Amino acid sequence: MVAHTQYTFAGDRTLEAIESAVRDASEGDLVLIISDANLRRYRIAPEDVSDLLRRKDVHAHLVLIGSMGEEAHRLANAIPNQRAQVCLDSEELPLIIKSIVAAAAK
C-alpha cells in the first residue's frame, strides 16, 4: 500500500472530494473517504480535513492508507471524534471499514 500511494500522480483533490461527498449526503448517510496520508505534500492541514468531517447528521470518516513516516498517525490524531483511522496493511482495511459501518449503524 505504501509503495502504491507514493507513485500516484500529484494533483490532489482530496478536500474538494470530501466537501462534495459530505455536502451531497443526506441525513444519516455514511461517507467513507479513503486517501493516502501524504496530505502535507499538497499543503493540506489537518484542520482543513477536520472541518469538512464535522457535519453532525452525516457519518463522515477518513481512512488513511499507506504513510510516509508518521504522517498518517499525526493526521488521524488531529481529526476529532475518531473520524479518522490509519491502515498500513491491506489486511486491516475490511476490519476498519466494518468498525466504521458498525459505529454508523448505532
C-alpha positions as CSV (number, residue, x, y, z in Angstrom):
1,M,0.0,0.0,0.0
2,V,2.8,2.4,0.8
3,A,4.6,1.7,-2.5
4,H,1.4,2.2,-4.5
5,T,0.5,5.6,-2.9
6,Q,4.0,7.0,-3.2
7,Y,3.8,6.6,-7.0
8,T,0.4,8.1,-7.7
9,F,0.3,11.3,-9.7
10,A,0.1,14.7,-8.0
11,G,-2.9,17.0,-8.4
12,D,-4.7,16.0,-5.2
13,R,-8.4,16.8,-5.0
14,T,-9.0,15.4,-1.5
15,L,-10.6,18.5,0.0
16,E,-12.9,19.1,-2.9
17,A,-13.9,15.4,-3.0
18,I,-14.7,15.3,0.8
19,E,-16.6,18.6,0.6
20,S,-18.7,17.4,-2.3
21,A,-19.5,14.0,-0.7
22,V,-20.4,15.4,2.7
23,R,-22.4,18.3,1.1
24,D,-24.4,15.9,-1.1
25,A,-25.0,13.3,1.6
26,S,-28.4,13.0,3.2
27,E,-29.1,12.8,7.0
28,G,-27.8,9.5,8.3
29,D,-25.6,8.7,5.3
30,L,-22.2,7.2,5.7
31,V,-19.4,8.9,3.8
32,L,-16.2,6.9,3.6
33,I,-13.1,8.7,2.4
34,I,-10.0,6.6,1.6
35,S,-6.9,8.7,0.9
36,D,-3.2,8.4,1.2
37,A,-1.8,10.1,4.2
38,N,0.5,12.4,2.3
39,L,-1.7,15.5,2.6
40,R,1.2,17.7,3.7
41,R,2.6,17.2,0.2
42,Y,-0.5,19.0,-1.1
43,R,-0.3,21.7,1.6
44,I,-3.4,20.4,3.3
45,A,-3.5,21.0,7.1
46,P,-5.3,18.6,9.4
47,E,-7.8,21.4,10.3
48,D,-8.8,21.6,6.6
49,V,-9.9,18.0,6.7
50,S,-11.3,18.1,10.2
51,D,-13.6,21.0,9.4
52,L,-15.1,19.0,6.4
53,L,-15.9,16.0,8.6
54,R,-17.8,17.9,11.3
55,R,-21.3,17.6,9.9
56,K,-23.3,16.0,12.7
57,D,-26.1,14.4,10.7
58,V,-23.7,12.5,8.4
59,H,-21.2,9.8,9.4
60,A,-18.1,11.0,7.5
61,H,-14.9,9.0,8.2
62,L,-11.4,9.2,6.7
63,V,-9.3,6.1,6.2
64,L,-5.6,6.9,5.6
65,I,-3.8,4.2,3.6
66,G,0.0,4.0,3.4
67,S,2.2,6.6,5.0
68,M,5.4,8.4,4.7
69,G,6.8,8.2,8.2
70,E,4.3,9.0,10.9
71,E,2.2,11.5,8.9
72,A,-0.9,9.2,8.8
73,H,-0.9,8.9,12.6
74,R,-0.4,12.6,13.2
75,L,-3.3,13.4,10.8
76,A,-5.6,10.8,12.3
77,N,-4.9,12.1,15.9
78,A,-5.8,15.6,14.7
79,I,-9.2,14.6,13.5
80,P,-11.8,14.7,16.3
81,N,-14.4,12.1,17.3
82,Q,-12.5,9.1,16.0
83,R,-13.4,10.0,12.4
84,A,-10.0,9.1,11.0
85,Q,-8.3,5.7,11.0
86,V,-4.9,4.6,9.7
87,C,-4.5,1.5,7.6
88,L,-0.9,0.4,6.9
89,D,-1.7,-3.2,6.0
90,S,-4.3,-4.1,3.4
91,E,-5.5,-7.0,5.5
92,E,-6.7,-4.4,8.1
93,L,-8.9,-2.5,5.7
94,P,-12.0,-4.8,5.9
95,L,-11.9,-4.6,9.7
96,I,-11.6,-0.9,9.7
97,I,-14.5,-0.5,7.3
98,K,-16.5,-2.9,9.4
99,S,-15.9,-1.0,12.6
100,I,-16.9,2.3,10.8
101,V,-20.1,0.8,9.5
102,A,-21.0,-0.7,12.9
103,A,-20.4,2.7,14.6
104,A,-22.5,4.5,12.0
105,A,-25.4,2.0,12.4
106,K,-25.8,2.8,16.1
